[in-house]
Amino acid sequence: MSDDTSSESVLRGLTESLARGVSGCSGGSAELWRDERVLLSASHSELIVLAESEDTLDEGPVREARSTGAPVLLPDVLSDRRWARYAGMATRCGVRSVLAIPIPVESAVLVVVLYSVRAGAFPAQSVAPLAAMLGEQATVALGNVWDFDEVRTDAAQLHEALAGRAVIDQAKGIIMQASGCSAEAAFDELRKVSQHHQIKVVELARLLVSEHRDKRPAKKGRA
């Protein structure tokens, strides 16, 4: 894991690995549906075009796999009669056989798609073990990414909270120095002004600190 790790990078790595690691596979794509949004990645630009065409055509193996939750095997686009328009698009993209595997991942659905330039590249008996292997690897990888994102978000929120607390303390110090009041009274004053002007306390504190800094006389340099 690193700061560059993301769902997009996992999908990109997955699609690139399919062509290298799965026998007969010429390329791959992956669609991740989460919170009504979709991330799409593919090993080749032609496969991006083919994957996106299913929504336009309203047919295809990926749509079928996503709606049924079961793997969909298309042994030969030239002889299959289920999706004639999709078959024409696949042929233009150089694809002869397709295997779409839906994988539920927490509150999301991942559809991994394997493409081949050869007909019959994915035997029916290999679908179940391949789906199990990809499901296990993708679930672990995406789960780790989302856990890492949550930790990273929590850390950013903590950093923001600490920074906000620091500037509020500075603003309280300015008010205390100007009026001789206590820290509690200074915070109450900040809160009252923020409510009156409908601005967050931390934003008001930043304005006060910035204004106080601008009013300070510049230090004279040595002659």
N, C-alpha and C positions, 0 to 999 in steps of 0.2 A: 504494500500500500504506500502511496505517496500523494502529494498534493495534486498530481496530474491524474490520479485514479478516479474514474467516474463510470456511470452506467454505460456511457457512450464508448469509453475505451474498452470495457469488458465485451460489449457486443462486437466492436471492431476486431478485437483479438479472437473472439469466438468464430466469426465468419472467415477470418483469414486461416484459422486452424483447420476448418472443415476440409478445405481443398487439399491441405497437406496431410491430414491424418486419417481421412475416411476413404477407403478403397472405392474407386470409381467416381468420386465426387470431384467435379470441376470447379465448383464455387459454391458460396453459401450466402444466405441473408438471414437477418434476425429482426423480428418486430417485437418490441416490448411495450405492452399496453398497460398503463398505470395512471390512475386518477384521470381517466378519460383522455389521456394524451398518449401519443405513440412516438417511440424512438425507432428509427429504421437505419440499419447498417447492412452493408453488403460488401463482398470481396471484390466485386467488379461493378462498374457503373451501369452496364447493361442489366444487371440483376436489380439495381435500384429502379430502373425504368419498368422492368417486368413486375416487380413487387407492387409498385404504385399503380400499375395498370389494372390490378384486380378491383380497386375501388371504382375506377372509371367504368370498367366492363361489368361490374357487379357480379363477378363470378371468378372462380379459380380455386386451387387447392389450399391456399393459405386462408382464404375466407372460410372455406369449408372446415378446416382444422380448428380455426378459432371459434366457430359457432358450435361445433360438435364436441370439442375437447378431446378428439381422438386423432391419431396420426392419419394422414391422407397420402396414399401412394399413387403416383401417376407414372406407370411404367413406360408409356410411349405417347407423347403428345400427338403423334400423327395417327394413331389408331384409336385413341380414347375419344368417346363421344359425349362426355359430360360437359365440357366447356370448350365449345368450338372456337369462340372468339379469343379466349385465353390461349388456346393451342396455336392460333395464328401468330399471336404476339410472341409466345415462347419460341416458336420456330424462327421468327425474325431475329430473336436474341441469341440464336444458336443453341437453345436448350431442347433436349429430347426426353429427359425423364426428370421427375421431381418427387421429393419426399418432404412433406411438411409435418413437423412434430410440435404440437402444443405442449407447453410446460408451465403448470401453475407455480408461481413463485410468490409466496406471501399473499399480498393483496393485488398482485399483478399477473398478467399472462404473457409468457414469452413464446413466440412461435419461431422455431429454428427451421430453416428451409435448406435442403441440400439439392443442388442442381448438377446435372451431368450432360455432357454433349453426346453421350451414348444412350440408346434405348436399353431398358432393363438393367440399369446400373445398380439399382438397389433391390436385392432379392427380398421377397415378402418375409422370409424367415429371419431376416436381419433387422427388421423394423423394431420389434420389441426390445431386444438387447441394446440397440443403438439409442432408442428413446430413453431407456433407463440410464445409460451412461451419460448422455447429454443432460438429462434432467438433474442428475446428481451434481455434475460439475457446474452447471449454470446456476443451480440453486445456491450452492456454496459461494460461488464467485459474486453473485449479485447481493446475497445476504451480507457478505463481508463489506461490499461497497456501501450498502445502505447503512450498516452499523458505523462504518468509518465516517460517512456523511453526517450522521447524527452526532457523533463525538466532535467532529469538526465544527458543526453548527453550535453545539453547546459551548465549545471553547470560545468561539467568536462572540457569542452572547455574553459570556462571562467577562471577556476582555472589554466589551462595550460597557457592561455594567460597572466594571472597575474604573474605566476611564470617566464615566459619568459621575461616579461617586467622587473622584478626585477633583473634577471641575466644580462640583457643588461645594466641596470643602473649601476650595479657593474662594468661591463667591461668598460663602459664609464668613471667611476671614476678612474679606474686604468690608462687608457690612459691619462686622464686629469692630473693626478698626475705626470705621467712620462714625459709628453711633455709640460705641462702648457697651453694646448689649451682649448677652450670652449667646452661645452657639445655638441653643434651642430657639431663642427669640429671632436670631438671624435666619434660621431655616423657616420659621413661621412667616417671616416677612417675604422671603422668596416664594413661598407657597401662595400667599395672598396675592402677590403681584402676578404670578403666573396664572392664577385662576381668573383674575380681573382681565388680563390681556389674552386669555385662552391660548396659552403657550406652555409647553412642557417645562417643568422645573429645570431640567438639565439644559434645555436650550436657552432659557433665561439666564442660567448661571454662565453659560458660554458667552453670551452677549455682555454680561456684566464684567467678566474677566477680561474679555477682549477690549472693552471700552476703558477699563482701568489701566490696561497695559498701554493703550494708545495715549493716555493722558500723562503717563510718567515722563518726566523730563529726560532727554537724551543725555548720556554720559559724555562729559567733555574729554576730548583726547589730550594727550600730553603735548606740550609746546616743544 
